[in-house]
Amino acid sequence: MDVEIVKLSSKGQFVLPLSIRKRFKIGKGEKLLLVEEKGTVILRPVKQISENIEDDIYMMHRAARAWQEIEKGHSKQMSKAAFLKELSTW
C-alpha cells in the first residue's frame, strides 16, 4: 500500500503523485471514478473498471467500509497465506 499526502488548491484540485500515476498508468485527461462512503473517498481509473460496473462500485464501497473498521481498531492480523485464502472466498 502506498500512502501519499496531497494538498488541495483553492480551486479544489490536487496533484495525483507521480508514483501512483505510474503504477496505474494514469495520464493527462484520464477519467477517475470517485466513490464516497461515510467520509472515506476512493479513486479508481475508469479504464480499469470492468463491464460490470455495479460489481466494481460494490467492491469500492466494501473497501471503504473496511477502511473505516480499520480506523476504529476493528481489524485482525493474519499471515499473507491466510489473507489470500480468505480473499479467494470473496
CNS distance restraints for C-alpha pairs under 8 A (distance, minus, plus):
assign (resid   2 and name CA) (resid  20 and name CA) 7.90 0.50 0.50
assign (resid   4 and name CA) (resid  17 and name CA) 7.31 0.50 0.50
assign (resid   6 and name CA) (resid  14 and name CA) 6.33 0.50 0.50
assign (resid   6 and name CA) (resid  15 and name CA) 6.71 0.50 0.50
assign (resid   6 and name CA) (resid  16 and name CA) 7.48 0.50 0.50
assign (resid   6 and name CA) (resid  17 and name CA) 7.81 0.50 0.50
assign (resid   7 and name CA) (resid  14 and name CA) 5.87 0.50 0.50
assign (resid   7 and name CA) (resid  15 and name CA) 7.68 0.50 0.50
assign (resid   8 and name CA) (resid  12 and name CA) 5.57 0.50 0.50
assign (resid   8 and name CA) (resid  13 and name CA) 5.39 0.50 0.50
assign (resid   8 and name CA) (resid  14 and name CA) 4.89 0.50 0.50
assign (resid   9 and name CA) (resid  13 and name CA) 5.13 0.50 0.50
assign (resid   9 and name CA) (resid  14 and name CA) 6.22 0.50 0.50
assign (resid  16 and name CA) (resid  20 and name CA) 6.92 0.50 0.50
assign (resid  16 and name CA) (resid  21 and name CA) 6.67 0.50 0.50
assign (resid  17 and name CA) (resid  21 and name CA) 6.34 0.50 0.50
assign (resid  18 and name CA) (resid  22 and name CA) 5.99 0.50 0.50
assign (resid  19 and name CA) (resid  23 and name CA) 6.19 0.50 0.50
assign (resid  20 and name CA) (resid  24 and name CA) 6.15 0.50 0.50
assign (resid  21 and name CA) (resid  25 and name CA) 5.54 0.50 0.50
assign (resid  21 and name CA) (resid  26 and name CA) 4.74 0.50 0.50
assign (resid  21 and name CA) (resid  27 and name CA) 6.96 0.50 0.50
assign (resid  22 and name CA) (resid  26 and name CA) 6.54 0.50 0.50
assign (resid  24 and name CA) (resid  45 and name CA) 7.69 0.50 0.50
assign (resid  26 and name CA) (resid  30 and name CA) 6.23 0.50 0.50
assign (resid  26 and name CA) (resid  45 and name CA) 7.24 0.50 0.50
assign (resid  30 and name CA) (resid  45 and name CA) 7.36 0.50 0.50
assign (resid  30 and name CA) (resid  46 and name CA) 7.76 0.50 0.50
assign (resid  31 and name CA) (resid  45 and name CA) 6.21 0.50 0.50
assign (resid  31 and name CA) (resid  46 and name CA) 5.64 0.50 0.50
assign (resid  31 and name CA) (resid  47 and name CA) 7.78 0.50 0.50
assign (resid  32 and name CA) (resid  43 and name CA) 6.17 0.50 0.50
assign (resid  32 and name CA) (resid  44 and name CA) 5.40 0.50 0.50
assign (resid  32 and name CA) (resid  45 and name CA) 4.41 0.50 0.50
assign (resid  32 and name CA) (resid  46 and name CA) 5.15 0.50 0.50
assign (resid  33 and name CA) (resid  43 and name CA) 5.55 0.50 0.50
assign (resid  33 and name CA) (resid  44 and name CA) 5.12 0.50 0.50
assign (resid  33 and name CA) (resid  45 and name CA) 6.11 0.50 0.50
assign (resid  33 and name CA) (resid  46 and name CA) 5.75 0.50 0.50
assign (resid  34 and name CA) (resid  41 and name CA) 6.82 0.50 0.50
assign (resid  34 and name CA) (resid  42 and name CA) 5.70 0.50 0.50
assign (resid  34 and name CA) (resid  43 and name CA) 4.66 0.50 0.50
assign (resid  34 and name CA) (resid  44 and name CA) 6.66 0.50 0.50
assign (resid  35 and name CA) (resid  41 and name CA) 5.71 0.50 0.50
assign (resid  35 and name CA) (resid  42 and name CA) 5.24 0.50 0.50
assign (resid  35 and name CA) (resid  43 and name CA) 6.58 0.50 0.50
assign (resid  35 and name CA) (resid  57 and name CA) 7.66 0.50 0.50
assign (resid  35 and name CA) (resid  60 and name CA) 7.12 0.50 0.50
assign (resid  35 and name CA) (resid  61 and name CA) 7.36 0.50 0.50
assign (resid  36 and name CA) (resid  40 and name CA) 5.56 0.50 0.50
assign (resid  36 and name CA) (resid  41 and name CA) 4.53 0.50 0.50
assign (resid  36 and name CA) (resid  42 and name CA) 6.49 0.50 0.50
assign (resid  36 and name CA) (resid  61 and name CA) 7.82 0.50 0.50
assign (resid  36 and name CA) (resid  64 and name CA) 7.85 0.50 0.50
assign (resid  37 and name CA) (resid  41 and name CA) 6.58 0.50 0.50
assign (resid  37 and name CA) (resid  61 and name CA) 6.24 0.50 0.50
assign (resid  37 and name CA) (resid  64 and name CA) 5.98 0.50 0.50
assign (resid  37 and name CA) (resid  65 and name CA) 7.12 0.50 0.50
assign (resid  38 and name CA) (resid  65 and name CA) 8.00 0.50 0.50
assign (resid  40 and name CA) (resid  64 and name CA) 5.84 0.50 0.50
assign (resid  40 and name CA) (resid  67 and name CA) 7.84 0.50 0.50
assign (resid  40 and name CA) (resid  68 and name CA) 7.50 0.50 0.50
assign (resid  41 and name CA) (resid  64 and name CA) 7.33 0.50 0.50
assign (resid  42 and name CA) (resid  60 and name CA) 6.96 0.50 0.50
assign (resid  42 and name CA) (resid  64 and name CA) 7.17 0.50 0.50
assign (resid  44 and name CA) (resid  48 and name CA) 7.36 0.50 0.50
assign (resid  44 and name CA) (resid  49 and name CA) 7.86 0.50 0.50
assign (resid  45 and name CA) (resid  49 and name CA) 7.16 0.50 0.50
assign (resid  49 and name CA) (resid  53 and name CA) 6.32 0.50 0.50
assign (resid  49 and name CA) (resid  56 and name CA) 6.48 0.50 0.50
assign (resid  50 and name CA) (resid  56 and name CA) 6.93 0.50 0.50
assign (resid  52 and name CA) (resid  56 and name CA) 6.98 0.50 0.50
assign (resid  53 and name CA) (resid  57 and name CA) 6.15 0.50 0.50
assign (resid  54 and name CA) (resid  58 and name CA) 6.05 0.50 0.50
assign (resid  55 and name CA) (resid  59 and name CA) 6.20 0.50 0.50
assign (resid  56 and name CA) (resid  60 and name CA) 6.21 0.50 0.50
assign (resid  57 and name CA) (resid  61 and name CA) 6.20 0.50 0.50
assign (resid  58 and name CA) (resid  62 and name CA) 6.15 0.50 0.50
assign (resid  59 and name CA) (resid  63 and name CA) 6.09 0.50 0.50
assign (resid  60 and name CA) (resid  64 and name CA) 6.23 0.50 0.50
assign (resid  61 and name CA) (resid  65 and name CA) 6.24 0.50 0.50
assign (resid  62 and name CA) (resid  66 and name CA) 6.13 0.50 0.50
assign (resid  63 and name CA) (resid  67 and name CA) 6.15 0.50 0.50
assign (resid  64 and name CA) (resid  68 and name CA) 6.38 0.50 0.50
assign (resid  65 and name CA) (resid  69 and name CA) 6.43 0.50 0.50
assign (resid  66 and name CA) (resid  70 and name CA) 6.31 0.50 0.50
assign (resid  67 and name CA) (resid  71 and name CA) 6.22 0.50 0.50
assign (resid  68 and name CA) (resid  72 and name CA) 6.29 0.50 0.50
assign (resid  69 and name CA) (resid  73 and name CA) 6.38 0.50 0.50
assign (resid  69 and name CA) (resid  74 and name CA) 5.07 0.50 0.50
assign (resid  69 and name CA) (resid  75 and name CA) 6.63 0.50 0.50
assign (resid  70 and name CA) (resid  74 and name CA) 5.33 0.50 0.50
assign (resid  70 and name CA) (resid  75 and name CA) 5.28 0.50 0.50
assign (resid  78 and name CA) (resid  82 and name CA) 6.02 0.50 0.50
assign (resid  78 and name CA) (resid  83 and name CA) 6.19 0.50 0.50
assign (resid  79 and name CA) (resid  83 and name CA) 6.13 0.50 0.50
assign (resid  80 and name CA) (resid  84 and name CA) 6.12 0.50 0.50
assign (resid  81 and name CA) (resid  85 and name CA) 6.13 0.50 0.50
assign (resid  82 and name CA) (resid  86 and name CA) 6.17 0.50 0.50
assign (resid  83 and name CA) (resid  87 and name CA) 5.95 0.50 0.50
assign (resid  84 and name CA) (resid  88 and name CA) 6.11 0.50 0.50
assign (resid  85 and name CA) (resid  89 and name CA) 7.00 0.50 0.50
assign (resid  86 and name CA) (resid  90 and name CA) 7.22 0.50 0.50
